[in-house]
Amino acid sequence: MKAKGKLSLCLLCLLLGNLPTQAQQLKHLVIDKMEAKAISDGITLRSESGANGTFGYFVLKKDASVPMHKHVNEQYSFILKGSVKAIIGDTTIIIKAGEAVLIPANLPHSFTSLEEGTIDLDFFAPRREDWINGTADYFKKK
């Protein structure tokens, strides 16, 4: 399955997963048509939240970094293109295209892109209230 097919399947699972228990409406999202926010030097983010989760679609320039931080959300990070060096707790790992990690809630972590145009698709549960209300403070422009 190509990356776009995997992305569509992942998004559909995330957005439809809670329909039986939640009064939600279907959203069909086209990543390339979503607003890309420059959240830091070399990093853009497209994101969407449902009732119980959030996804973030990051595009990173080479050497762009998400600084060390933690949050109450469980995080699944799937590298669609390129690679990153991740420091997760006391572990340093290289995550390449086609690989993913699960980061438990409240575990400090950071990411640095190793290639130009790296794409990182993250899923969070519960949803990222700090992204929704604008209080996430770890993305700072240099």
C-alpha positions as CSV (number, residue, x, y, z in Angstrom):
1,M,0.0,0.0,0.0
2,K,1.4,3.4,-0.9
3,A,2.0,6.1,1.7
4,K,-1.2,8.1,0.6
5,G,-3.3,4.9,1.0
6,K,-1.8,4.2,4.4
7,L,-2.4,7.8,5.4
8,S,-6.0,7.7,4.3
9,L,-6.6,4.4,6.2
10,C,-4.9,5.8,9.4
11,L,-7.0,9.0,9.3
12,L,-10.2,7.0,8.6
13,C,-9.5,4.7,11.6
14,L,-8.8,7.7,13.9
15,L,-11.8,9.7,12.8
16,L,-14.3,6.8,12.6
17,G,-13.1,4.7,15.6
18,N,-15.4,6.3,18.1
19,L,-18.5,6.8,16.0
20,P,-20.6,4.2,17.8
21,T,-20.1,5.8,21.1
22,Q,-19.8,9.5,20.1
23,A,-22.2,11.7,18.2
24,Q,-19.6,12.7,15.6
25,Q,-19.9,13.7,12.0
26,L,-17.6,12.2,9.3
27,K,-14.9,14.5,8.2
28,H,-13.0,13.8,5.0
29,L,-9.7,15.6,5.2
30,V,-7.2,16.2,2.3
31,I,-3.8,16.8,3.8
32,D,-2.6,19.0,1.0
33,K,-5.7,21.3,1.3
34,M,-5.4,21.7,5.1
35,E,-3.8,24.9,6.5
36,A,0.0,24.3,7.2
37,K,1.1,26.3,10.2
38,A,4.8,27.2,10.6
39,I,5.2,26.3,14.2
40,S,9.0,26.5,14.4
41,D,12.0,27.1,12.2
42,G,11.8,24.4,9.6
43,I,8.6,22.7,10.9
44,T,5.1,22.9,9.5
45,L,2.0,21.3,11.1
46,R,-1.4,20.4,9.8
47,S,-3.6,19.0,12.5
48,E,-7.2,17.9,13.3
49,S,-8.9,16.9,16.5
50,G,-11.9,14.6,17.0
51,A,-13.8,14.0,20.3
52,N,-11.1,11.7,21.6
53,G,-7.9,12.1,19.6
54,T,-5.7,14.4,17.6
55,F,-3.5,13.8,14.6
56,G,-0.6,16.0,13.5
57,Y,1.1,15.9,10.1
58,F,4.5,17.4,10.4
59,V,6.9,18.3,7.6
60,L,10.4,19.0,8.8
61,K,13.5,20.4,7.1
62,K,16.8,18.7,7.8
63,D,18.1,19.5,11.3
64,A,14.7,21.0,12.4
65,S,13.9,20.0,16.0
66,V,11.0,19.5,18.2
67,P,12.5,20.3,21.7
68,M,12.3,18.0,24.7
69,H,8.8,18.1,26.1
70,K,6.1,15.8,27.6
71,H,2.3,15.8,27.7
72,V,-0.6,13.9,29.2
73,N,-1.3,12.3,25.8
74,E,-0.2,8.9,24.5
75,Q,1.6,9.5,21.2
76,Y,2.0,7.3,18.2
77,S,4.6,8.7,15.7
78,F,4.8,7.2,12.2
79,I,7.6,8.4,9.9
80,L,6.1,8.4,6.3
81,K,9.2,9.9,4.6
82,G,12.8,10.6,5.7
83,S,14.1,9.9,9.2
84,V,14.4,11.4,12.7
85,K,16.6,11.0,15.7
86,A,14.3,10.7,18.7
87,I,15.3,10.9,22.3
88,I,12.5,9.3,24.3
89,G,13.1,9.1,28.0
90,D,16.7,7.7,28.3
91,T,16.6,6.1,24.9
92,T,18.0,7.5,21.6
93,I,16.6,5.9,18.5
94,I,16.7,6.5,14.7
95,I,13.2,6.2,13.2
96,K,13.1,5.7,9.5
97,A,10.3,5.9,6.9
98,G,7.9,3.0,7.4
99,E,8.7,2.8,11.2
100,A,6.7,4.0,14.2
101,V,7.1,4.4,17.9
102,L,4.6,4.5,20.8
103,I,5.4,7.1,23.4
104,P,3.6,6.7,26.7
105,A,1.9,9.7,28.4
106,N,4.2,12.0,30.4
107,L,7.5,10.5,29.0
108,P,9.9,13.3,27.9
109,H,10.8,13.2,24.2
110,S,12.3,15.2,21.4
111,F,12.8,14.7,17.6
112,T,15.4,16.0,15.2
113,S,14.9,15.5,11.4
114,L,17.9,13.8,9.7
115,E,16.6,14.5,6.1
116,E,15.1,17.3,4.2
117,G,11.3,17.0,3.8
118,T,10.8,14.4,6.6
119,I,7.1,13.7,7.2
120,D,6.0,12.6,10.6
121,L,2.4,11.6,11.2
122,D,1.5,11.6,14.9
123,F,-1.7,10.4,16.7
124,F,-2.5,11.4,20.2
125,A,-5.1,10.2,22.7
126,P,-6.7,11.9,24.4
127,R,-6.9,14.8,22.1
128,R,-4.3,17.6,22.3
129,E,-6.2,20.3,24.3
130,D,-3.0,22.4,24.4
131,W,-3.0,22.5,20.6
132,I,-6.7,23.3,20.5
133,N,-6.5,26.2,23.0
134,G,-3.1,27.4,21.9
135,T,-1.2,26.8,25.1
136,A,1.5,24.4,23.8
137,D,4.7,26.3,24.5
138,Y,7.4,24.0,23.4
139,F,7.3,25.0,19.7
140,K,9.3,28.2,19.6
141,K,10.8,30.0,16.6
142,K,14.6,30.5,16.9
